[in-house]
């Protein structure tokens, strides 16, 4: 079997958004400071915290957006979601204004304010949230409805992700990253997005159907289960669970064509990955994994070939043959 342990480690290093992290932290800090300085939001107990894939350490190169969850524990019940979004816009637009080209940096969205940081090539989404009952969950503005809120619990998801990673000897988070990268290679900018794949991965791990002893086995095992989950979602309408809100499923925006493409491509990918793991020829196995993982956000091939193999998976020719009595002369050049 072709485990290619070093190549999987190198692949994970290739998709790690290390250079983006400092920029993400700084952009978050700037937005947080502005919101915490506003007197009205301070009255509401504004307490911003990072959420999303970046916070859960499952982001892949490159980080294009950072989610800031702005907890407002003291906001009055008669303050609507639109009132809050209006306040957010007023405060953030006053601070960040327009970019060098005259484009307004603060953009209002259905449930958040998006602030662009062109110098970092990323966005920060500031999401207002109010408490929802006593279970530790929150409510955020509902898309398409001016006065309604919808329950969510992103901080709990961060906790669950860490717990799942610990339960699987630190293989869960790297597997999520590899699968997010696979989704990018298979679907590009089409939906479903990375969050859907992450939640499908969590569901697969939670079911007990994913296991392994290294990155290759975990990746292949998880990809197999995800292909089943995607198929059930598309073919039978079986939702993907929201682990933070029992009884709820996650929502995605995707066309029937996009969903059908995801079903087909993940099914094919699961088969390819299984065959690659069973392949005795390391070059051919690496070639298959290379196609599954594609290129990272910098346009670089994610999965490297093992030593001694060409880019097409064939073995490199050696100038020496087995049992040769004579070693070819060198060029007589030294250091």
ROZA-564265 format. One record per residue (C-alpha): x, y, z; residue number from 1; residue in three letters. Coordinates in nm, 4 decimals, padded with zeros to 6 digits. Each point is the difference from the previous one (the first is absolute). Example, Ala and Ser with C-alpha at 12.3 -4.5 7.8 and 13.67 -1.06 7.14 Angstrom:
! residues 2
+----------+----------+----------+------+------+
|        x |        y |        z | resi | resn |
+----------+----------+----------+------+------+
|  01.2300 | -00.4500 |  00.7800 |    1 |  ALA |
|  00.1370 |  00.3440 | -00.0660 |    2 |  SER |
+----------+----------+----------+------+------+
This chain:
! residues 335
+----------+----------+----------+------+------+
|        x |        y |        z | resi | resn |
+----------+----------+----------+------+------+
|  00.0000 |  00.0000 |  00.0000 |    1 |  UNK |
|  00.1168 |  00.3534 | -00.0782 |    2 |  UNK |
| -00.0126 |  00.2038 |  00.3203 |    3 |  UNK |
|  00.2309 |  00.2785 | -00.1206 |    4 |  UNK |
|  00.0237 |  00.1406 |  00.3529 |    5 |  UNK |
|  00.2553 |  00.2704 | -00.0754 |    6 |  UNK |
| -00.1909 |  00.1120 | -00.3095 |    7 |  UNK |
| -00.3201 |  00.0444 |  00.2020 |    8 |  UNK |
|  00.1903 |  00.2055 |  00.2574 |    9 |  UNK |
|  00.1406 |  00.2132 | -00.2802 |   10 |  UNK |
| -00.3477 |  00.0382 | -00.1511 |   11 |  UNK |
| -00.1376 |  00.1251 |  00.3316 |   12 |  UNK |
|  00.2862 |  00.2466 |  00.0244 |   13 |  UNK |
| -00.0795 |  00.1190 | -00.3535 |   14 |  UNK |
| -00.3586 |  00.0942 |  00.0908 |   15 |  UNK |
|  00.0796 |  00.1518 |  00.3391 |   16 |  UNK |
| -00.0888 |  00.3728 | -00.0110 |   17 |  UNK |
|  00.2965 |  00.0999 |  00.2140 |   18 |  UNK |
|  00.0774 |  00.3275 | -00.1782 |   19 |  UNK |
| -00.3651 |  00.1088 |  00.0197 |   20 |  UNK |
| -00.0411 | -00.0502 |  00.3742 |   21 |  UNK |
|  00.1753 |  00.3175 |  00.1109 |   22 |  UNK |
| -00.2087 |  00.2081 | -00.2406 |   23 |  UNK |
| -00.3203 | -00.1672 |  00.1163 |   24 |  UNK |
|  00.0851 |  00.0703 |  00.3626 |   25 |  UNK |
|  00.0743 |  00.3652 | -00.0710 |   26 |  UNK |
| -00.3176 |  00.0522 | -00.2040 |   27 |  UNK |
| -00.2039 | -00.1587 |  00.2769 |   28 |  UNK |
|  00.1639 |  00.2229 |  00.2600 |   29 |  UNK |
| -00.0753 |  00.3162 | -00.1963 |   30 |  UNK |
| -00.3689 | -00.0855 | -00.0394 |   31 |  UNK |
| -00.0316 | -00.1146 |  00.3604 |   32 |  UNK |
|  00.1517 |  00.3217 |  00.1347 |   33 |  UNK |
| -00.2399 |  00.2172 | -00.1997 |   34 |  UNK |
| -00.3088 | -00.1896 |  00.1151 |   35 |  UNK |
|  00.1081 | -00.0082 |  00.3638 |   36 |  UNK |
|  00.0610 |  00.3757 | -00.0035 |   37 |  UNK |
| -00.3568 |  00.0916 | -00.0999 |   38 |  UNK |
| -00.2063 |  00.1250 |  00.2950 |   39 |  UNK |
| -00.3282 | -00.1606 | -00.1089 |   40 |  UNK |
|  00.1547 | -00.3399 | -00.0732 |   41 |  UNK |
|  00.1915 |  00.0268 |  00.3265 |   42 |  UNK |
| -00.3355 |  00.0518 |  00.1711 |   43 |  UNK |
| -00.1138 | -00.3245 | -00.1598 |   44 |  UNK |
|  00.3060 | -00.1789 |  00.1413 |   45 |  UNK |
|  00.1764 | -00.0441 | -00.3346 |   46 |  UNK |
|  00.2524 | -00.2819 |  00.0232 |   47 |  UNK |
|  00.1460 | -00.1045 | -00.3384 |   48 |  UNK |
|  00.1581 | -00.3415 | -00.0403 |   49 |  UNK |
|  00.1490 | -00.1853 | -00.2951 |   50 |  UNK |
| -00.2039 | -00.2850 | -00.1462 |   51 |  UNK |
|  00.0018 | -00.1909 | -00.3287 |   52 |  UNK |
|  00.2507 | -00.2285 | -00.1678 |   53 |  UNK |
|  00.2915 |  00.2249 |  00.0976 |   54 |  UNK |
| -00.0870 | -00.0263 |  00.3692 |   55 |  UNK |
| -00.0491 | -00.3777 | -00.0292 |   56 |  UNK |
|  00.3389 | -00.0295 | -00.1738 |   57 |  UNK |
| -00.1498 | -00.1690 | -00.3060 |   58 |  UNK |
|  00.0619 |  00.2819 | -00.2474 |   59 |  UNK |
|  00.2081 | -00.0741 | -00.3069 |   60 |  UNK |
|  00.2156 |  00.2324 | -00.2052 |   61 |  UNK |
| -00.1039 |  00.2675 | -00.0652 |   62 |  UNK |
| -00.2093 |  00.1666 |  00.2703 |   63 |  UNK |
| -00.2375 |  00.2365 | -00.1769 |   64 |  UNK |
| -00.2425 |  00.0768 |  00.2815 |   65 |  UNK |
| -00.0008 |  00.0129 |  00.3782 |   66 |  UNK |
| -00.3184 | -00.0314 |  00.2061 |   67 |  UNK |
| -00.0403 |  00.2182 |  00.3081 |   68 |  UNK |
| -00.2919 | -00.0999 |  00.2217 |   69 |  UNK |
| -00.1102 |  00.3081 |  00.1928 |   70 |  UNK |
| -00.1814 | -00.1149 |  00.3134 |   71 |  UNK |
| -00.2482 |  00.2542 |  00.1354 |   72 |  UNK |
| -00.1211 | -00.1517 |  00.3292 |   73 |  UNK |
| -00.1743 |  00.3162 |  00.1201 |   74 |  UNK |
| -00.1823 |  00.1068 | -00.3153 |   75 |  UNK |
| -00.3689 |  00.0809 |  00.0768 |   76 |  UNK |
| -00.2568 | -00.2443 | -00.1401 |   77 |  UNK |
| -00.1773 |  00.2733 | -00.1958 |   78 |  UNK |
|  00.3133 |  00.0809 | -00.2029 |   79 |  UNK |
| -00.0410 | -00.1635 | -00.3396 |   80 |  UNK |
|  00.2691 | -00.1692 | -00.2033 |   81 |  UNK |
| -00.0195 |  00.2848 | -00.2474 |   82 |  UNK |
|  00.0536 |  00.2547 |  00.2769 |   83 |  UNK |
|  00.3204 | -00.1802 |  00.0920 |   84 |  UNK |
|  00.1185 | -00.0315 | -00.3587 |   85 |  UNK |
| -00.0680 |  00.3712 | -00.0509 |   86 |  UNK |
|  00.2142 |  00.0804 |  00.3020 |   87 |  UNK |
|  00.2778 | -00.2279 | -00.1152 |   88 |  UNK |
|  00.0042 |  00.1666 | -00.3406 |   89 |  UNK |
|  00.0065 |  00.3492 |  00.1460 |   90 |  UNK |
|  00.2915 | -00.0802 |  00.2294 |   91 |  UNK |
|  00.2063 | -00.2015 | -00.2446 |   92 |  UNK |
| -00.0523 |  00.2259 | -00.3015 |   93 |  UNK |
|  00.0980 |  00.3025 |  00.2078 |   94 |  UNK |
|  00.3277 | -00.1692 |  00.0880 |   95 |  UNK |
|  00.0983 | -00.1751 | -00.3221 |   96 |  UNK |
| -00.1540 |  00.2242 | -00.2657 |   97 |  UNK |
|  00.1091 | -00.0768 | -00.3579 |   98 |  UNK |
|  00.3049 | -00.1616 | -00.1563 |   99 |  UNK |
|  00.2550 |  00.1706 | -00.2262 |  100 |  UNK |
| -00.2284 | -00.0475 | -00.2999 |  101 |  UNK |
| -00.2932 |  00.1647 |  00.1716 |  102 |  UNK |
| -00.1898 | -00.3238 |  00.0684 |  103 |  UNK |
| -00.1805 | -00.0174 |  00.3315 |  104 |  UNK |
|  00.1788 | -00.2518 |  00.2209 |  105 |  UNK |
| -00.3013 | -00.0856 |  00.2165 |  106 |  UNK |
| -00.2674 | -00.2022 | -00.1758 |  107 |  UNK |
| -00.3339 | -00.0879 |  00.1522 |  108 |  UNK |
| -00.1081 | -00.3641 | -00.0313 |  109 |  UNK |
| -00.3075 | -00.1946 |  00.1099 |  110 |  UNK |
|  00.1339 | -00.0861 |  00.3429 |  111 |  UNK |
|  00.3350 |  00.1741 |  00.0327 |  112 |  UNK |
|  00.2194 |  00.2896 | -00.1035 |  113 |  UNK |
|  00.2904 | -00.0810 | -00.2285 |  114 |  UNK |
|  00.3107 |  00.2158 |  00.0301 |  115 |  UNK |
|  00.2646 | -00.0246 | -00.2697 |  116 |  UNK |
|  00.3718 |  00.0163 |  00.0726 |  117 |  UNK |
|  00.1571 |  00.0363 | -00.3455 |  118 |  UNK |
|  00.3473 |  00.0232 |  00.1487 |  119 |  UNK |
| -00.0465 | -00.3547 |  00.1341 |  120 |  UNK |
| -00.2167 | -00.1274 | -00.2855 |  121 |  UNK |
| -00.2695 | -00.1179 |  00.2405 |  122 |  UNK |
| -00.3350 |  00.0916 |  00.1536 |  123 |  UNK |
| -00.1316 |  00.0044 |  00.3545 |  124 |  UNK |
| -00.3654 | -00.0914 |  00.0557 |  125 |  UNK |
| -00.1341 |  00.1527 |  00.3224 |  126 |  UNK |
| -00.3069 | -00.1945 |  00.1128 |  127 |  UNK |
| -00.2175 |  00.1411 |  00.2821 |  128 |  UNK |
| -00.1459 | -00.2513 |  00.2449 |  129 |  UNK |
| -00.2363 |  00.0090 |  00.2948 |  130 |  UNK |
| -00.0570 | -00.2714 |  00.2662 |  131 |  UNK |
| -00.2506 | -00.2762 | -00.0722 |  132 |  UNK |
| -00.1343 | -00.1550 |  00.3180 |  133 |  UNK |
|  00.2199 | -00.1536 |  00.2673 |  134 |  UNK |
|  00.1700 | -00.2729 | -00.2020 |  135 |  UNK |
|  00.2974 |  00.2111 | -00.1050 |  136 |  UNK |
| -00.1197 |  00.0437 | -00.3582 |  137 |  UNK |
| -00.0428 |  00.3295 | -00.1802 |  138 |  UNK |
| -00.2201 |  00.1574 | -00.2654 |  139 |  UNK |
|  00.1209 |  00.1826 | -00.3095 |  140 |  UNK |
| -00.1979 |  00.1935 | -00.2635 |  141 |  UNK |
| -00.1960 | -00.2294 | -00.2275 |  142 |  UNK |
|  00.0712 |  00.0275 | -00.3705 |  143 |  UNK |
| -00.2784 |  00.1625 | -00.1976 |  144 |  UNK |
| -00.1999 |  00.1101 |  00.3053 |  145 |  UNK |
|  00.0440 |  00.3477 |  00.1395 |  146 |  UNK |
| -00.1163 | -00.0617 |  00.3566 |  147 |  UNK |
|  00.0640 | -00.3692 |  00.0665 |  148 |  UNK |
|  00.2854 | -00.1836 |  00.1641 |  149 |  UNK |
|  00.1236 | -00.3579 | -00.0389 |  150 |  UNK |
|  00.1765 | -00.2196 |  00.2570 |  151 |  UNK |
|  00.3646 | -00.0957 | -00.0337 |  152 |  UNK |
|  00.2867 | -00.1108 |  00.2232 |  153 |  UNK |
|  00.3371 |  00.0501 | -00.1719 |  154 |  UNK |
|  00.2042 | -00.0008 |  00.3199 |  155 |  UNK |
| -00.1329 | -00.3454 |  00.0837 |  156 |  UNK |
|  00.1109 | -00.1172 | -00.3443 |  157 |  UNK |
|  00.3536 |  00.1140 |  00.0804 |  158 |  UNK |
| -00.0116 | -00.2052 |  00.3194 |  159 |  UNK |
| -00.1415 | -00.3071 | -00.1739 |  160 |  UNK |
|  00.2646 |  00.0208 | -00.2716 |  161 |  UNK |
|  00.2787 |  00.0068 |  00.2585 |  162 |  UNK |
| -00.1530 | -00.2928 |  00.1861 |  163 |  UNK |
| -00.0344 | -00.2049 | -00.3173 |  164 |  UNK |
|  00.3598 |  00.0716 | -00.0919 |  165 |  UNK |
|  00.1211 | -00.1130 |  00.3427 |  166 |  UNK |
| -00.2121 | -00.3159 | -00.0190 |  167 |  UNK |
|  00.1731 | -00.0977 | -00.3253 |  168 |  UNK |
|  00.3611 |  00.0716 |  00.0965 |  169 |  UNK |
|  00.0057 |  00.3326 | -00.1877 |  170 |  UNK |
| -00.1100 | -00.1507 | -00.3306 |  171 |  UNK |
| -00.3438 |  00.1640 | -00.0221 |  172 |  UNK |
|  00.1111 |  00.3573 | -00.0756 |  173 |  UNK |
|  00.2591 | -00.1001 | -00.2655 |  174 |  UNK |
| -00.2590 | -00.2261 | -00.1624 |  175 |  UNK |
| -00.2487 |  00.2872 | -00.0175 |  176 |  UNK |
|  00.2660 |  00.2129 | -00.1686 |  177 |  UNK |
|  00.0778 | -00.2701 | -00.2550 |  178 |  UNK |
| -00.3693 | -00.0418 | -00.0766 |  179 |  UNK |
| -00.0555 |  00.3738 | -00.0331 |  180 |  UNK |
|  00.2888 |  00.0029 | -00.2465 |  181 |  UNK |
| -00.1549 | -00.2945 | -00.1847 |  182 |  UNK |
| -00.3286 |  00.1883 | -00.0240 |  183 |  UNK |
|  00.1868 |  00.2957 | -00.1486 |  184 |  UNK |
|  00.1760 | -00.2244 | -00.2522 |  185 |  UNK |
| -00.3232 | -00.1760 | -00.0984 |  186 |  UNK |
| -00.2469 |  00.2902 |  00.0024 |  187 |  UNK |
|  00.2012 |  00.3215 | -00.0116 |  188 |  UNK |
| -00.2214 |  00.2980 |  00.0834 |  189 |  UNK |
| -00.3189 | -00.2031 | -00.0387 |  190 |  UNK |
| -00.2138 | -00.0989 |  00.2977 |  191 |  UNK |
| -00.0314 | -00.1729 |  00.2385 |  192 |  UNK |
|  00.2792 |  00.1802 |  00.1797 |  193 |  UNK |
|  00.2625 | -00.0970 |  00.2517 |  194 |  UNK |
| -00.2269 |  00.0305 |  00.3036 |  195 |  UNK |
| -00.2353 | -00.2643 | -00.1390 |  196 |  UNK |
|  00.2926 | -00.2379 | -00.0504 |  197 |  UNK |
|  00.1298 |  00.0749 |  00.3490 |  198 |  UNK |
| -00.3370 | -00.0815 |  00.1573 |  199 |  UNK |
| -00.0288 | -00.3151 | -00.2095 |  200 |  UNK |
|  00.3469 | -00.0968 |  00.1227 |  201 |  UNK |
| -00.1000 |  00.0603 |  00.3621 |  202 |  UNK |
| -00.3106 | -00.2126 | -00.0489 |  203 |  UNK |
|  00.2086 | -00.2763 | -00.1575 |  204 |  UNK |
|  00.2493 |  00.0027 |  00.2885 |  205 |  UNK |
| -00.2756 |  00.0122 |  00.2603 |  206 |  UNK |
| -00.1647 | -00.3065 | -00.1528 |  207 |  UNK |
|  00.3117 | -00.2029 |  00.0758 |  208 |  UNK |
|  00.0420 | -00.0957 | -00.3656 |  209 |  UNK |
|  00.3276 |  00.1905 | -00.0471 |  210 |  UNK |
|  00.3244 | -00.1469 |  00.1272 |  211 |  UNK |
|  00.3648 | -00.0497 | -00.0866 |  212 |  UNK |
|  00.3565 | -00.0002 |  00.1222 |  213 |  UNK |
|  00.1364 |  00.2796 | -00.2191 |  214 |  UNK |
| -00.1113 |  00.2892 | -00.2203 |  215 |  UNK |
| -00.0511 | -00.2184 | -00.3065 |  216 |  UNK |
| -00.2334 | -00.2455 |  00.1716 |  217 |  UNK |
| -00.2000 |  00.2727 |  00.1724 |  218 |  UNK |
| -00.0319 |  00.1957 | -00.3242 |  219 |  UNK |
| -00.1159 | -00.2993 | -00.2041 |  220 |  UNK |
| -00.2364 | -00.1205 |  00.2733 |  221 |  UNK |
| -00.1566 |  00.3447 |  00.0451 |  222 |  UNK |
| -00.0319 |  00.0594 | -00.3735 |  223 |  UNK |
| -00.1879 | -00.3279 | -00.0337 |  224 |  UNK |
| -00.2498 |  00.0997 |  00.2711 |  225 |  UNK |
| -00.0401 |  00.3543 | -00.1310 |  226 |  UNK |
| -00.0866 | -00.1304 | -00.3446 |  227 |  UNK |
| -00.2829 | -00.1965 |  00.1645 |  228 |  UNK |
| -00.1208 |  00.3041 |  00.1940 |  229 |  UNK |
|  00.0064 |  00.2190 | -00.3118 |  230 |  UNK |
| -00.1881 | -00.2656 | -00.1938 |  231 |  UNK |
| -00.2677 | -00.0286 |  00.2710 |  232 |  UNK |
| -00.0301 |  00.3785 |  00.0133 |  233 |  UNK |
| -00.0402 |  00.0394 | -00.3762 |  234 |  UNK |
| -00.1916 | -00.3160 | -00.0852 |  235 |  UNK |
| -00.2162 | -00.0539 |  00.3076 |  236 |  UNK |
| -00.0160 |  00.3430 |  00.1592 |  237 |  UNK |
|  00.1681 | -00.1188 |  00.3225 |  238 |  UNK |
|  00.1324 |  00.3098 |  00.1745 |  239 |  UNK |
|  00.3454 |  00.0430 |  00.1508 |  240 |  UNK |
| -00.0285 |  00.0454 |  00.3754 |  241 |  UNK |
|  00.0892 |  00.3180 |  00.1836 |  242 |  UNK |
|  00.1914 | -00.1487 |  00.2951 |  243 |  UNK |
| -00.0483 |  00.3132 |  00.2105 |  244 |  UNK |
| -00.3805 |  00.0027 | -00.0195 |  245 |  UNK |
| -00.1472 | -00.3500 |  00.0462 |  246 |  UNK |
| -00.2774 | -00.0754 | -00.2459 |  247 |  UNK |
|  00.1127 |  00.2690 | -00.2439 |  248 |  UNK |
|  00.1733 | -00.0367 | -00.3345 |  249 |  UNK |
|  00.2243 |  00.2480 | -00.1776 |  250 |  UNK |
| -00.1215 |  00.2067 | -00.2928 |  251 |  UNK |
|  00.1836 |  00.0583 | -00.3239 |  252 |  UNK |
| -00.0650 |  00.1861 | -00.3204 |  253 |  UNK |
|  00.0687 | -00.2151 | -00.3037 |  254 |  UNK |
| -00.1743 | -00.0686 | -00.3271 |  255 |  UNK |
| -00.1166 | -00.3475 | -00.0977 |  256 |  UNK |
|  00.2731 | -00.0064 | -00.2618 |  257 |  UNK |
|  00.2668 |  00.0849 |  00.2583 |  258 |  UNK |
| -00.1277 | -00.2629 |  00.2403 |  259 |  UNK |
| -00.0106 | -00.2681 | -00.2678 |  260 |  UNK |
|  00.3561 |  00.0854 | -00.1010 |  261 |  UNK |
|  00.1122 | -00.0239 |  00.3628 |  262 |  UNK |
| -00.1661 | -00.3396 |  00.0397 |  263 |  UNK |
|  00.1656 | -00.1416 | -00.3104 |  264 |  UNK |
|  00.3449 |  00.1451 |  00.0596 |  265 |  UNK |
|  00.0221 | -00.1008 |  00.3645 |  266 |  UNK |
| -00.1122 | -00.3526 | -00.0849 |  267 |  UNK |
|  00.2718 | -00.0225 | -00.2664 |  268 |  UNK |
|  00.2545 |  00.1555 |  00.2370 |  269 |  UNK |
| -00.0758 | -00.2566 |  00.2712 |  270 |  UNK |
|  00.0626 | -00.2823 | -00.2460 |  271 |  UNK |
|  00.3208 |  00.1588 | -00.1276 |  272 |  UNK |
|  00.1308 |  00.0530 |  00.3526 |  273 |  UNK |
| -00.0710 | -00.3588 |  00.1019 |  274 |  UNK |
|  00.1750 | -00.1343 | -00.3085 |  275 |  UNK |
|  00.2956 |  00.2327 |  00.0602 |  276 |  UNK |
|  00.0418 | -00.1243 |  00.3554 |  277 |  UNK |
| -00.0057 | -00.3618 | -00.1212 |  278 |  UNK |
|  00.2457 |  00.0732 | -00.2823 |  279 |  UNK |
|  00.3419 | -00.1581 |  00.0442 |  280 |  UNK |
|  00.1691 |  00.2390 | -00.2430 |  281 |  UNK |
|  00.0694 |  00.3146 |  00.2039 |  282 |  UNK |
|  00.0336 |  00.2139 | -00.3112 |  283 |  UNK |
| -00.3449 | -00.0894 | -00.1301 |  284 |  UNK |
| -00.1509 |  00.0378 |  00.3467 |  285 |  UNK |
|  00.1552 |  00.3446 |  00.0393 |  286 |  UNK |
| -00.1267 |  00.0987 | -00.3443 |  287 |  UNK |
| -00.3556 | -00.0873 |  00.1061 |  288 |  UNK |
|  00.0222 |  00.1895 |  00.3301 |  289 |  UNK |
|  00.1524 |  00.2940 | -00.1870 |  290 |  UNK |
| -00.3043 |  00.0215 | -00.2275 |  291 |  UNK |
| -00.2375 | -00.0210 |  00.2967 |  292 |  UNK |
|  00.1690 |  00.2835 |  00.1892 |  293 |  UNK |
|  00.0744 |  00.2276 | -00.2942 |  294 |  UNK |
|  00.1725 |  00.3343 |  00.0611 |  295 |  UNK |
|  00.0039 |  00.2259 |  00.3041 |  296 |  UNK |
| -00.1040 |  00.3653 |  00.0175 |  297 |  UNK |
|  00.3373 |  00.1063 | -00.1391 |  298 |  UNK |
| -00.0385 | -00.2219 | -00.3061 |  299 |  UNK |
|  00.2547 | -00.2565 |  00.1180 |  300 |  UNK |
| -00.0503 | -00.3755 | -00.0295 |  301 |  UNK |
| -00.0972 | -00.1273 |  00.3449 |  302 |  UNK |
|  00.1094 | -00.3643 | -00.0037 |  303 |  UNK |
|  00.3672 | -00.0603 | -00.0874 |  304 |  UNK |
|  00.1390 | -00.3028 | -00.1763 |  305 |  UNK |
|  00.2122 | -00.2323 |  00.2149 |  306 |  UNK |
|  00.3777 | -00.0084 | -00.0592 |  307 |  UNK |
|  00.1025 | -00.1905 | -00.3076 |  308 |  UNK |
| -00.3152 |  00.0674 | -00.2016 |  309 |  UNK |
| -00.0713 |  00.2339 | -00.2909 |  310 |  UNK |
| -00.2941 |  00.2385 | -00.0070 |  311 |  UNK |
| -00.2019 | -00.2488 | -00.2049 |  312 |  UNK |
|  00.0388 | -00.2690 |  00.2662 |  313 |  UNK |
|  00.2627 | -00.2046 | -00.1815 |  314 |  UNK |
|  00.3288 | -00.0986 |  00.1583 |  315 |  UNK |
|  00.3009 |  00.2070 | -00.0876 |  316 |  UNK |
|  00.2558 | -00.1737 | -00.2171 |  317 |  UNK |
|  00.3248 | -00.0833 |  00.1777 |  318 |  UNK |
|  00.3427 |  00.0351 | -00.1598 |  319 |  UNK |
|  00.0960 | -00.3190 |  00.1803 |  320 |  UNK |
| -00.1450 | -00.3409 | -00.0653 |  321 |  UNK |
| -00.0166 | -00.2750 |  00.2572 |  322 |  UNK |
|  00.3295 | -00.1940 |  00.0151 |  323 |  UNK |
|  00.1919 |  00.2456 | -00.2167 |  324 |  UNK |
|  00.3812 | -00.0434 |  00.0291 |  325 |  UNK |
|  00.0904 |  00.3456 | -00.1288 |  326 |  UNK |
| -00.1177 |  00.3356 |  00.1338 |  327 |  UNK |
| -00.0230 |  00.2674 | -00.2732 |  328 |  UNK |
|  00.2671 |  00.2682 |  00.0230 |  329 |  UNK |
| -00.0957 |  00.3417 |  00.1310 |  330 |  UNK |
|  00.0733 |  00.3373 | -00.1572 |  331 |  UNK |
|  00.3133 |  00.0486 |  00.2105 |  332 |  UNK |
| -00.1384 |  00.3182 |  00.1478 |  333 |  UNK |
|  00.0218 |  00.0633 |  00.3705 |  334 |  UNK |
| -00.1573 |  00.2484 |  00.2464 |  335 |  UNK |
+----------+----------+----------+------+------+
